Amino acid sequence: MKSIRLREGKERSLQRRHPWIFDGAIAKGSGDPGETVRVDSHDGRFLAWAAVSPTSKIRARVWSFDETQRIDAAFFSARIAAALKARALFDIQSNGVRLVHGESDGLPGLVVDRYADTLVMQFSSCGVERWKSVIVDALLAQTGLTRLYERSDASVRTLEGLPEATGWLSGAPAEGHPPGTDIVIQEHDWQLGLNIAEGHKTGFYLDQRDSRQKFAAYTRRRQFQRVLNCYCYTGGFTVAALAGGAAHVTSIDSSGPAIEKAWANVALNGFDAARCDMRDADVNASLRQYIKEGRTFDAIVLDPPKFAPTAAHAERAARAYKDINRLALMILEPGGVLFTYSCSGGISADLFHKIVASAGTDAGVDAFISERMGGAPDHPMTVTFPEGEYLKGLVLVRKP
């Protein structure tokens, strides 16, 4: 068994059960891509078993802190079983569910989402890539499903020295015969269509499931007349607002294909198209235009794409987040509600709060923080892996 030895003083994060080992912490030792190695302290004490990623700054990712643990097929079967069991602890009102959430489920680099009768997997580290066939077999056996699609096309694979990989791993439909990659899931009181081959992430943003429900509830209670959904993608928040009884929803996204799918989701749920306005446009420019026109809204959703993938991008991203929140607060009616989010791992919840506060100051607007939002519970953050808290949200009520 190969091993790596850490520099003196670099074992503290592992002693706190954090699963990442950065290249600068290693004194000597390595391994082949995805190979399991023993991790020792500078004086030779066992710390963990980890999978090596030779080209990544995160040089190794921990499988287990138990010296007696064998990293084999039984290990992966047990980890998957534990992840599936954990989902039963949560009240998930959808047949679109995240079954495995990487480090939080003890499987660094692995994401598995279930959309109705189809599994979609994403392998983003050398460790899970090396064990792919074993993981696939265990998932199919334990879920009883036969349809499994791979979406290993995230940019992080480049950092791992891995090529993109997409396509059916099991249950591929015959050529020209449905069901293909277009799927409809049930979520709360509505349905949402998605495409697992073309959509963002593994096909959809399941992490915002509870926020969409919350927005529908606010809409129903506050009887919003004019709703603005920015970065609407395929219309999840738009459908939620319409389900909550919003009189009219304006949705903006710079992707024409996403706008088309948003229209399709409105039709799928039987809503009157006259209650909607879909705009293929730039959000920032649109907000500025609304200010010029004096146009205002009772409720606004800001759910932008990732502005800061790492902490190194935080300063530039902070300016972008501040600007869109400043503009949104300026067109929010007094007493109106803003649901604002950051899905950037490089922006902490504390920093995001400060950014939004600064945006309010510049806009000359004060607001109550009604609620703090995060990812749905099937996208868990654990106490030993705070980096899992990538999605942060605030619900603001503008002071009258």
N, C-alpha and C positions, 0 to 999 in steps of 0.2 A: 504494500500500500504506500503510495507516494504521500508526502507530507509537505506542509508549508509551516515556517516558523515566523512568528511575529516579532517586531521590534519591541524592545522594552517599553512598557507603559501603554502599548497599543491593544492590550487585551481587555481594557475596561468595558468597551461597548459590547463585547461578546459575553462578558460576565453579567451584563444587564440583559442578555438574551436578544441583542439586536442582530439581525441576520446578515448584515453586509460587512464585507471586509474589503477595504480600499487598497489599491496597489501600494500606496505609500506606507501602509502599516506592515508590509511583508519584508522581513529581513532576507529570507531565502526560501527556495522551493517553488515548485509550480506543478503543472500537470497538463494533460491534453484537454481540448475543449470539452466541457461537460463532465470530465472525470471527477470522481469523488476522492477527496484527499483528507488526510488527518490534519487538523489545525492545532498547532502547539503554541504555548506561550514562549517567551524568549528563553526561559529556563527549562523547557521540555515538558511542561504540564499540559495534559489534554484539555482542549477547549471546545472543539466541535468537529463534526464531519461536514464538509462543504463541497460544492461543485465549482470547478474552476472555469473562469471566463478569461482566457489569456490576453485578449485585446481590449478588455473593458477596464475603465477606471474602478468599477466595482469588480475586483479581481476574483472574488469568490463569494458564493451565497450559501448560507448555512442550511443544511438538511436537518441536523439534529445536534443537540448539546449533550446527548447521552452516549457515553463511550461504549456502551454495550450494544448500541443500536446497529443493525445491519441495514445498509441502504440497498434494497433489492426489490423485487416485484411485490413482495408482501408489504414492504414499507409504503409503497405508493398506493396500494390497494387500501391500506388502513387510513392513510391521510385523506384519500378521496371519500371513504366512508364517513370519516369524521366531519368533513366539509358538508356532505349531504345531510348528515344528522343535524348539524348546526342550523341549517336553513329551516328546519322544522320548528326552531325556537321562535321564529319571527312570523308575524302576521303579514304575509305577502299576498296582496290581493291582485294577483296577475299570474298568467302562465308564461310570462317572460321573467326569468329569474337568473341571477348570477349564482352559479353553483360553486365555483372555486375562484377565490380572489387573491391569488399570488401569495405573497409573504404572510398575509393575515391568516391563511389556511395552511401555512407551513410548506407551501409549494412555490418557491420564488420563481417568478417569470411565467407562471401559468394562469391564464384566465379561461374560464369555461362559463358560457351563458347558455341557458335553455330558452328557446323560443318555441312554445307549443311542443310539437313532437320532434324538434330538431335541436341538436347540440351544435354550438359553434365554439371552437377552441382557438386560442392564441398562445403560441409558444414564443417567448421573448428573451429567453436566456439559454446559454449553452447546456445548463444542467437538465432542464426539462426537455430540450431538444434531443439530448442523448437518450432519454428514456421515453421518447414519444410513443412508440408502439406499445409499451407496457401500460402507459397512462391511458391510451385510447382503449385498449382491451378492458381495463378496469372500469372506465367510465361507462362503456356500453353494457358491461355485465351488471353494474350496480344500478343503472338507471332503467335498464330494460328497453332502451331506445335503439334504433338501428340507423338513424340518419345523423351523420356527423360531418360538419364542414370545417375546414381549417381557414383561419384568417390571420396567418402569421405574416402580416405585411406592415407592421408598425416600424417606424424609423429606428427604434431602439435596437432592432436586430442588426443593423449595420454596425453599431458599436460593439456588438457581440461577435462580429465577423461572420454573421449568418445571412444567407440570401433570403429574399422574400419567398413565401410558400403559401399558396392558396389553392383551394379545391376540395372536392369530396374525399373524405377518408373512409367513409362507410355510407351505404344506402344511397348512392348516387342514382337519381332517376334516369330512366331510359331516355335517350335523345328525343327531345320534342314532347316528352310526356311530363305533365305536372304530377306532384308538386315539385317545383324547382327551388329557386332561391328566394322567391317572393313569399312572404309569410305574413299572416295576420295574427296578432296576439290580443288577448283580452286584458284590459287594465282598468281596475275599479269599475266604473259604469260605462266605459267606452272601449272602442276597438282601435288598434293602430296597425297600419300596414308598414312593412319594412322589407328591405332586401339584404340578406346576409352576405351577399357577395360584393355589394356596392356601398352599403351604408357605412357611416362612421363607426369607429371602434369595431365591434363584432356585428354591427348592423343597426344598433340603436343605442340611445342613452337610457339604459335601465336605471342608472343611479339617480335620476331625477323623478322617479315614480312617485315618491311620497310628496315631493314638492309640487308636482302637478295636481295631486289630490288636494293639497293644502290651498293651492291657488283656486281650484274649483270651489272649495268651501268658502274662501273669502269672497269670491265673485257672487256666490249664492246669498251669502249673508249681507253683503254690502250693495248688491244689485248694481254692479258696474254697468255704465252705459257705453263708455268708450275705453277700450282696452288696446294697448300697444304691446306686441310681442316682438322683441328685437332678437336677431340671430335665431329665427324661428325654426330653422332646419326643416324637418318634415311635419311641423305643426303640433307637437305634443301639448305645449301650453295653450295653443290656439284651441284645440279640441277640448281641453280642460275648461277653458274660459266659456266656451259655447255650452258645454255640459252644465256649467254653473249658472247659465242663464244670461250671459253678457249680451247686451243689445247689439254691439258691433265690435269686431276685433280686426285691427290692422296688424298684419304680420310682415316682417321684413327679413330678407336673407339675400346674400349676394350670389347664391347658387340657384340658377334656373331649374335644374332637375329637382332640387329640394323643394322649391316652391310648387312644382307640379305634384310632388308626393303629398305636400301639405293640403293642396286642393283635394287630392284623392282621399285623404283621411277625413276631411270635412264631409265629403260625400258618403264615405263609408259609414259614418255615424248618423246620416240622415239629416244633417243640419242644412238650413237654407243658405245657399251661397250668397244671398243678398246681405247676410249678416257679416260678411268677410270682405276684406280688401287685402290681397296678397301682392307684395311689392318685391320685385327682383332688383335690389338696390343696395347701396352702401349704407350701413346703419348710421355712422357718424355724420355723413352728409345729410341723411334724412332728418336726424334730430335737429341739426342746425336749420334746416329748411322749415321745420315745424315751429321753431322759435321765431323765425322771421314772419311766419304766417299767423302767429299768435294762437296756434292750435294746441290744445291741452287734452290730457287723458286722465281718467279716474284711476287707472291701474296700468302699470308698466312692468314688463319682464325684461331683464337684461341677463341673458345667459350666453355670454360670448365664448368663442373657442379659446383654447389654451394660449394665453399671451406669454407665459413664462414657464417653459418646460423645466428649468432648473433655477436655483437661487441666483446664478450668474446673470440671468435675464430679468431679475426682479425690478431693477430700477427703471428700465425702459417700459416694462409691463405696467408698473405702477402709474406711469404717466398716462398710458392708454386707458387703464381702468378708471383713473380719476376723471379723464375727459368725458367718457361716455356716461358716467354717473352724474357728473356736473350737468351735462346737457339734459339728461333724463329728469333730474330733479327740477330743472327750470320749466319743464312742460308738464309736470305733475300737478294736478289740481290740489289746492289745500284740502287736507283730509284724505287725499288719494294714497294709494298703496304702491310701493316699489318692491318687487322681488328682484334682488340683484345677487349675482353669483361670480365666483372665480373657481375655475377648475385647474388652475396652475399650481403644480406642486411647489414651485419656487416662491409662492405668496402664502404666507402663514395666515391663520385666521385673525391674529392680532394686527398684522400689517394690513390686511384687507379692510378691517374696521377703520384703521387710521386713514386709509386711502379714501374710503367713502365719506368719512368725517371731513376730510379736507375738501372733497368735492362739494359737500354741502356748504362749507364756509365760502368757497369761491362762487357758488350759485346764489348765495344769500338766502339759503333755505335751511331750516332746522327740521328735524324729524325724530319721531320716537322709534326706537328699535323694538318692534313688536315681537320678533322671534329670530332665532339663529337657526339656520338650516344646514344640513350636511347630506351626504350620500345616503341612499336607502340602506336598511340594515343588512341586506345581503351583499353589501360592499363594505365589510367591516374594517374598522381601524382597531388595532390591538394596543394594549398599554406598552408593549415592548417595541412597537413599530409605528411611531407617530407620523412617519412619512406617508402612511396610508390615508391620512386626512387630506386628500387632494382637493375635494369639493367643499367649498365654503359658501354660505349664503346668508343674507340678511333680509328680513322683511321690515321695511320702513314705512311708517305712516307719517306723511307730511303734516306738520303742525298747521292748524287752521290760521 
